[in-house]
Amino acid sequence: MAQRDLGNRSVSVKDVATEAGVSLGTVSNVLNRPDRVSAATRERVVAAMTRLGFVRNESARQLRAGSSRTLAYVLLDHGNPFFTDVSEGIDLAAEQAGLTLVLCNSRQLGHRERAHLEMLEQRRVQGILITPVDPDSPTLLEVAERGTPVVIVDRTPTTPLLCSVAVDDVHGGRLAVEHLIDRGHTRVAFIGGPARIGQVRDRWRGAELAWQQAGLDPADLVRIDTESLTAADGNEAGARLVGIPSARRPTAAFCANDLVALGLLQHAVGTGVKVPDDLAIVGYDDIDYAAVSAVPLTSVRQPRQELGRTAASLIVEEAHDPMHTHRQVQFEPELVARASTLGIH
């Protein structure tokens, strides 16, 4: 087959993918991780490269990765102290590498996330760290394929085509509910949402696993969905929890993050519900406010700054090391028990 006329422009990875009838990720694997691709597919991609006259240019890739001394972090919600702590870890690592950090807030909205990514590519940042709305969004891989390294923070994509740093949230959910079961609770509420957020799904799944392992009635693990993960949502969930008839009302709550848990605690204190005598509460993240709340909050701790530092080190490595291999780093959470479940002794 004759080489296609692409005008004066250079042949891109996207051109190769179109010619071979495969995804961008498959072409990337042929170039960087050929062992992950079948022999037949490799041959088809290599043949397409030959027909189009594709030449891999590592120096051009490094230029596309950004000539500025800047990293960027697109966070999910700047109102959540968890992400503030993660960004502090990123900033410390960036400073050690002689780089500055730009912060962007997607507000959990896909169109804002895409706009930030486009702007950051135009600014030719050295790399983009992101806590995405969807870790499997094709936009993330497309940005990386155009030459800007991308590392996913606090999420794990289903395919290992990008580096990621996250915490085992299923395990964290189990820790929270196992703790409540150990404290004698047989009716527990899970409070959080929306379900499209991966951490909410994983933490709920961990709660379910702990409940099943204990052999408790599935009907007594109640789910109260929220529109977001704010203190206001936790406060509103508290009103709904109180509305459950006393014979079926949960005696404990596992909240999908600390802000929701603090909002629930606020509602309890304001309505005369004793914590933990009437209602035990477990949060998630162990932000600084958890330990100093009106009733110190039991929480599942994430290594927040370590998440940020590790993600930054991965992106700096990818931007400068042509032999970089994508890695999915996962940390283990731990439960920190305080007065909201143990009482004051």
Secondary structure, DSSP 4 states (H G I P E B T S, - for coil): -PPP--TTSPPPHHHHHHHHT--HHHHHHHHH-GGGS-HHHHHHHHHHHHHHT----HHHHHHHT-SSSEEEEEES-TTSHHHHHHHHHHHHHHHHTT-EEEEEE-TT-HHHHHHHHHHHHHTT-SEEEE--S-TT-HHHHHHHHTT--EEEES---SS-SSEEEEE-HHHHHHHHHHHHHHTT--SEEEEE--TTSHHHHHHHHHHHHHHHHTT--GGGEEEEE-SSSSHHHHHHHHHHHHTS-TTT--SEEEESSHHHHHHHHHHHHHTT--TTTT-EEEEEE--HHHHTSSSPPEEEE--HHHHHHHHHHHHHHHHH-TT----EEEEPPEEE--HHHH---
